[in-house]
């Protein structure tokens, strides 16, 4: 029997719908999810939503531990929403109590899992990178012990600051400076992932009996009510399917620097794509060109669409 891929998902689920779709996709893919941590503001509410989705889906996933991680970015404090978009009063039910609400419990869980599972573990990080950075601060070696850390964040062939980076620029900078096993699916690629109309119709108009999908449909309606003109972009779902099938994305080897100040703050500079070392040698003083990562350059949309439509019974 083939052993299932062990993963931890670190997520800011609760506002945009793609995190919930990504988590549901991970359940449908049958990953061995050893735990889920939440990040960026309102992390306890986010964790409660995860608990509910896991319990509704069942199939053993209702026992996956969920930890509310760090909500306050390392480098700044942001204004909190009163609630996440997907907040509903029943989430206060004790059934949905997270397994840990001390943010350091989430960090310790990540570190302990790295040592326990080593190369058998993949971390999927699809929110701000505060929990990842806190783990690096506490144990600089732990995350480099695992197979890889796959992120949704940055933009490597178009120059702009992606949301998951600017939510905690200092954390992103720490992550890129310290990890050797980082694989990056950037927003310049994920923005190509506009949901197929058949998928969107299925999410909003699902009339089946699978409880996890019913709850996901409820979340889609809450998201659409709050953001009626935002297209369905499957940023985080692409990361899940990339982990399941790396051939979905064309990955290039690149040197990346997170810009931490000035007009470019929050941008992930792909030095190989934009650097002009021969004309600007001083800019490279102290830069480690051997510290490199895999970054997405293109996506096989047909394969992605086939897999997600199959998982969502379309």
C-alpha positions in Angstrom: 0.0 0.0 0.0 1.4 3.4 -1.0 2.1 5.6 2.0 0.2 8.9 1.9 2.1 12.2 1.9 2.3 13.8 5.3 1.5 17.5 5.4 0.9 20.4 7.8 -1.2 23.2 6.4 -0.5 26.7 7.7 -3.5 28.9 6.6 -5.2 32.2 7.0 -8.6 30.6 6.2 -11.7 32.6 6.9 -11.7 35.6 4.5 -11.0 34.8 0.9 -12.6 31.5 -0.2 -9.5 29.9 -1.7 -8.1 28.7 1.6 -11.3 26.7 2.4 -11.2 25.3 -1.2 -7.6 24.3 -0.7 -8.3 22.6 2.6 -11.2 20.7 1.1 -9.0 19.7 -1.9 -6.4 18.4 0.5 -9.1 16.3 2.2 -10.3 15.0 -1.2 -6.7 14.2 -2.2 -6.4 12.0 0.8 -3.3 13.5 2.3 -2.1 12.4 5.7 -2.7 15.8 7.4 -0.9 15.6 10.7 -2.0 19.0 11.8 -3.2 22.5 10.7 -2.1 25.8 12.1 -3.7 29.2 11.5 -2.0 32.6 11.0 -2.7 36.3 10.7 -5.3 38.0 12.8 -8.3 36.3 14.4 -6.4 33.0 14.5 -8.7 31.4 17.0 -11.8 32.1 14.8 -9.8 30.7 11.8 -9.0 27.6 13.8 -12.6 27.1 14.8 -13.6 27.2 11.1 -11.0 24.6 10.3 -12.3 22.4 13.1 -15.8 22.6 11.7 -14.8 21.8 8.2 -12.8 18.8 9.4 -15.7 17.5 11.5 -18.2 18.0 8.7 -16.0 16.1 6.3 -15.2 13.3 8.7 -13.5 10.2 7.3 -10.9 10.4 10.2 -10.0 14.0 9.5 -12.1 15.1 12.4 -9.3 14.0 14.6 -6.6 16.2 13.0 -5.2 18.6 15.6 -5.7 22.3 14.9 -3.7 25.1 16.5 -4.4 28.9 16.5 -1.0 30.4 15.7 0.4 33.9 15.6 -2.0 36.7 14.6 0.3 39.7 15.0 2.9 40.2 12.4 6.5 40.3 13.5 7.2 43.7 12.0 4.0 45.6 12.6 0.5 45.6 14.2 -2.5 45.8 11.9 -6.1 46.7 12.5 -8.2 43.6 13.1 -11.5 42.9 11.6 -14.2 42.3 14.2 -14.6 38.8 12.8 -13.4 36.8 9.8 -15.8 36.8 6.8 -16.7 33.2 7.4 -17.5 33.7 11.1 -20.9 32.3 12.1 -22.1 32.1 15.7 -22.1 28.3 15.9 -18.3 28.4 15.6 -18.3 29.2 19.3 -19.6 25.7 20.0 -17.1 23.8 22.1 -17.1 21.1 19.4 -14.9 23.5 17.4 -12.5 24.4 20.2 -8.9 24.4 18.8 -6.4 22.0 20.2 -4.2 24.9 21.2 -4.9 28.7 21.4 -1.4 29.8 22.6 0.4 30.8 19.4 3.6 29.2 20.7 1.8 25.9 20.8 1.4 26.1 17.0 5.1 26.9 16.6 6.1 24.0 18.9 3.8 21.7 17.0 5.5 22.7 13.7 9.0 22.2 15.2 8.3 18.9 16.9 6.7 17.6 13.7 9.8 18.5 11.7 12.0 16.4 14.0 9.4 13.5 14.2 8.8 13.1 10.5 11.9 14.6 8.8 11.9 14.1 5.0 8.5 12.4 5.1 6.9 15.8 5.9 5.8 18.7 3.7 4.6 22.0 5.1 2.1 23.9 2.9 2.0 27.6 3.9 -0.8 29.6 2.3 -1.1 32.6 4.6 1.3 35.2 6.1 4.5 33.5 7.1 4.6 34.6 10.8 4.3 31.0 12.2 7.1 29.9 9.8 9.3 32.8 11.0 8.6 32.1 14.7 9.6 28.5 14.2 12.9 29.6 12.6 13.5 32.1 15.4 13.0 29.3 18.0 14.9 26.5 16.1 16.8 27.6 13.0 17.4 24.0 11.9 14.0 22.3 12.2 12.3 23.4 9.0 15.3 22.4 6.9 15.0 18.8 8.1 11.8 18.2 6.2 11.2 17.5 2.5 10.1 21.0 1.6 8.1 24.0 2.6 5.7 25.0 -0.3 4.3 28.4 -0.1 1.7 30.5 -1.9 3.3 33.9 -1.9 5.4 36.4 -3.8 5.6 37.2 -7.5 8.7 36.2 -9.4 8.2 37.2 -13.0 6.0 40.3 -12.5 7.0 43.0 -10.0 4.5 43.7 -7.3 4.1 42.9 -3.6 1.9 39.9 -3.0 -0.6 39.9 -0.1 0.9 37.0 1.8 4.3 38.7 1.8 3.2 42.2 2.8 1.1 40.8 5.6 4.4 40.2 7.4 7.4 41.3 5.4 9.9 40.6 8.2 8.6 37.1 8.5 8.9 36.5 4.7 12.4 37.9 4.7 13.4 35.6 7.6 11.9 32.6 5.7 13.8 33.3 2.5 17.1 34.0 4.3 17.0 30.8 6.3 15.3 28.0 4.4 17.0 25.7 1.9 14.0 23.7 0.9 11.5 26.4 -0.1 9.3 26.0 -3.2 7.3 29.0 -4.2 4.0 29.3 -6.1 3.8 33.0 -6.8 0.7 35.2 -7.3 1.8 36.0 -10.8 1.1 32.3 -11.6 -1.9 31.8 -9.3 -3.7 34.8 -10.7 -4.1 32.7 -13.8 -6.2 30.3 -11.9 -9.7 31.7 -12.4 -12.2 29.1 -11.3 -14.0 27.3 -14.1 -17.7 28.3 -14.3 -18.8 24.7 -13.7 -16.8 24.6 -10.5 -18.1 27.9 -9.3 -21.7 26.9 -10.0 -21.1 23.6 -8.1 -19.7 25.4 -5.1 -22.6 27.9 -4.9 -25.4 25.6 -5.9 -24.3 22.2 -4.4 -27.3 20.1 -3.5 -25.6 16.9 -2.6 -25.3 15.1 0.8 -21.5 15.3 1.6 -21.5 17.5 4.7 -18.0 19.0 4.1 -19.1 20.2 0.7 -22.4 21.6 2.1 -20.4 23.6 4.6 -18.0 24.8 1.8 -21.0 26.0 -0.2 -22.2 28.0 2.9 -18.7 29.6 3.1 -18.8 30.4 -0.6 -22.1 32.3 -0.1 -20.7 34.2 2.9 -17.6 35.2 0.8 -19.7 36.2 -2.2 -22.0 38.3 0.0 -19.0 40.2 1.4 -17.1 40.4 -1.9 -19.6 40.4 -4.7 -17.3 41.5 -7.5 -14.1 39.5 -6.6 -13.5 36.7 -9.1 -13.0 33.1 -7.9 -9.2 32.8 -7.9 -7.8 29.5 -6.8 -4.4 30.7 -5.4 -4.1 28.3 -2.5 -5.7 25.3 -4.3 -2.9 25.4 -6.8 -0.4 24.8 -4.1 -2.3 21.7 -2.8 -2.4 20.2 -6.3 1.2 21.1 -7.0 2.2 19.1 -3.9 0.0 16.2 -5.1 1.4 16.5 -8.7 4.5 18.7 -9.1 4.2 18.4 -12.9 1.3 20.9 -12.7 3.8 23.8 -12.4 6.9 24.6 -14.4 9.5 25.4 -11.7 12.6 27.4 -12.3 15.7 27.7 -10.0 16.1 31.2 -8.8 17.8 33.5 -6.4 15.2 35.6 -4.5 15.5 38.6 -2.2 12.6 40.0 -0.2 12.7 43.8 -0.4 12.1 45.1 3.2 11.9 48.9 2.7 11.3 51.7 0.3 8.8 51.7 -2.6 9.6 48.0 -3.3 8.8 46.8 0.2 7.2 43.4 0.1 8.3 42.5 -3.4 10.1 39.2 -3.9 12.9 40.1 -6.3 13.9 37.3 -8.6 17.5 38.3 -9.1 18.0 35.9 -12.1 15.1 37.5 -13.9 15.7 41.1 -13.1 19.3 41.4 -12.0 21.8 43.2 -14.1 25.0 42.3 -12.2 27.4 43.5 -15.0 25.9 47.0 -14.8 25.1 47.2 -11.1 27.7 45.1 -9.2 27.5 47.1 -6.0 23.9 45.9 -5.5 25.2 42.4 -5.0 27.5 43.1 -2.1 26.9 40.4 0.5 24.4 38.6 -1.7 24.6 34.8 -1.6 24.0 33.7 -5.2 24.2 30.0 -4.1 21.1 30.3 -1.9 18.4 29.4 -4.4 14.8 28.2 -4.5 12.3 26.7 -6.9 9.7 29.3 -8.1 6.7 28.7 -10.4 7.1 30.1 -13.9 4.0 28.6 -15.5 1.0 26.3 -14.8 -0.7 23.5 -16.7 -4.3 24.8 -16.3 -5.8 21.8 -18.2 -4.4 19.3 -15.7 -5.3 21.5 -12.7 -8.9 22.0 -13.9 -9.3 18.3 -14.6 -8.2 17.4 -11.1 -10.2 20.0 -9.2 -13.4 19.4 -11.2 -13.0 15.7 -10.4 -12.5 16.4 -6.7 -15.5 18.6 -6.4 -17.8 16.2 -8.2 -18.3 18.4 -11.3 
